[in-house]
């Protein structure tokens, strides 16, 4: 008879808790790697004073933001159209 909660493979071993990474001091050789940003569009590493890695990425990002702003209004327009349709149907039935 099988006991509820029993595992046919035997008792499970507990995993060790991972330790947190030690902070890197600023004078270490890996510190210059922190002096960069990532492109807003594609995620490539870029200098800290830049926003995009190329004009193509800038154009793609601006196009995406414009599209998101346009799609944000779509549910509101849909609700307005449904209300207008409902009013027309009620008025036609009267």
N, C-alpha and C positions, 0 to 999 in steps of 0.2 A: 504494500500500500504506500502510495506516494504522499508525503507530507506537503501541505501547502507552503510555498516559499522555499522549498528545498531545491537545490541545483544538482542535476545528475553528474556534473563534472567535479563536484566537491565544493568546499568553501572557497569563496573568492578572497584573493589577497588584496590588501589595501594598497593603493598607490601612494608613493611618497608625495608630499606637498612640495610643489616647485618653489624655489626661492626667488625672491625678487632680484632683478638685475641691479648691480651696484651702479651708482651714478658715475659718469665719466667726468673726471676733472678737466677744466678748461685748458690746461697746459699739456694734455696728452696729444699724440699724433692724430687721433681720430676726431678731435674737436673741430678742425676746419670743415669736416663733412656736415656739421650742423649749420654752417653759414650758406645755406641755400634755401630756395623755395621750390614749389612744384607748379608746373603749368596748370592753370585753371581748367584747360580743356582736355589735355591728354595725360597729364600727370608726370611728365618728364622733369628731371632736375634742371633748374634754371638759376641764374644769379639772383641774389636777394632784391635787387632793384627792378627786376622785370616781372611782368604779370603773365606773359605768354611766351612760348618758345619760338613762335613764328607768326607771321601775319595770317597764315592759313588757320592756325589754332585760334587766333583772335576772332577771325571772321566766323568760324564754326561756333565758337562760344556765344558770340553776340546773336547769331541766328537761333541758337538753342534757347537763349533767354527770351528773345522776342516771341518764339513759338510757345514757350511756357506761359507767357503773359496773355497771349491770345487764347490759349486753351483754358486759362483760369476763368474766363468769362462764359465759357460754353454752358456750364450748369445753370447759371443765372438766366441766360437767354432761353434755355430749354424750359425752365419754370415759367417764365413770362409767356412763352408760346403755349404752354399747356393751360395756363389760366385764361388766356384769350380764347383758346379753342373751347374750354369749358363754358365760358360766358356765351360764346356763339351757339353752342349746343343747347344751353338752357333757354336762350332767347328764341331759338328756332322751334323748340318744343312748346312754347307758350302760345 
